[in-house]
Amino acid sequence: MPGLSILQGKANSDNRGEFSRLFCAKEMLTILGTNSFAQVNRSLSHESGVIRGLHFQRPPHAEIKLVRCIRGRVWDVAVDLREDSPTFLKWYAEELSGHNHKVMVIPEGFAHGFQVLDKESELIYFHSKPYQPFAEGGLRYDDPALTINWPLPARNVSNRDLSFPFISEGFTGL
Ligand SMILES: Cc1cn([C@H]2C[C@H](O)[C@@H](COP(=O)(O)OP(=O)(O)O[C@H]3O[C@@H](C)C(=O)[C@@H](O)[C@H]3O)O2)c(=O)[nH]c1=O
């Protein structure tokens, strides 16, 4: 999908453990054309099957998100909500884990969510814009217009995530 990418991080390991780079301003400028990030957030989920999402911020607060799993495993999903995109309403998923060091780079105009595959999974997100509760929006994880093939039965979806509307006919994206 245009603008969506997976970066392959790497860990230097020896008999003490591992060292890995989470962010490099110079690399980000080359890859994304920006290295300006407003927030770094952490998320911990206790149970496998938990789904969080699908979340986005409306313009002008739309944000780029870099998502990395630092412990456990998640199935990370990005949904293209850019009306003029050839992949409008299509989704892409990738397994991110504390071992594979992959980073999902999600451009503006996408919704994001994930399902936890291993208990006690932890994510780190880099956000290009600050959190703006009034600009938040979401889609249902089980929206029939998206038919996302979540790997596990859904567990412990938040009330907020269950309150998002299903996509209606004439939905024009973000
Ligand atoms: C997203 C966010 C939430 N909060 C607050 C709001 C709320 O009281 C509490 C928990 O937020 P939530 O229930 O929205 O947490 P969660 O459902 O984990 O939300 C996250 O889901 C994934 C899929 C994403 O893509 C993230 O950007 C984020 O939206 O934290 C912040 O203070 N800053 C933030 O950046």
The ligand as an ORCA input file, in Angstrom:
! r2SCAN-3c Opt
* xyz 0 1
  C      -3.906      7.008     22.664
  C      -3.761      7.765     23.972
  C      -4.613      7.519     25.023
  N      -4.495      8.225     26.181
  C      -5.394      7.913     27.295
  C      -6.866      7.824     26.919
  C      -7.402      6.777     27.846
  O      -7.807      7.348     29.085
  C      -6.212      5.869     28.138
  C      -6.268      4.555     27.381
  O      -6.469      4.849     25.994
  P      -7.120      3.818     25.021
  O      -8.180      3.052     25.704
  O      -7.481      4.586     23.777
  O      -5.894      2.830     24.719
  P      -5.726      1.867     23.475
  O      -7.046      1.246     23.147
  O      -4.594      0.973     23.731
  O      -5.356      2.898     22.304
  C      -4.314      2.645     21.425
  O      -4.773      1.672     20.477
  C      -3.914      1.401     19.397
  C      -4.624      0.464     18.442
  C      -3.345      2.616     18.752
  O      -3.181      2.713     17.535
  C      -2.882      3.678     19.698
  O      -2.555      4.870     19.006
  C      -3.923      3.951     20.727
  O      -5.082      4.530     20.100
  O      -5.037      6.600     27.758
  C      -3.528      9.179     26.349
  O      -3.446      9.833     27.413
  N      -2.661      9.441     25.316
  C      -2.753      8.761     24.135
  O      -1.927      9.018     23.207
*
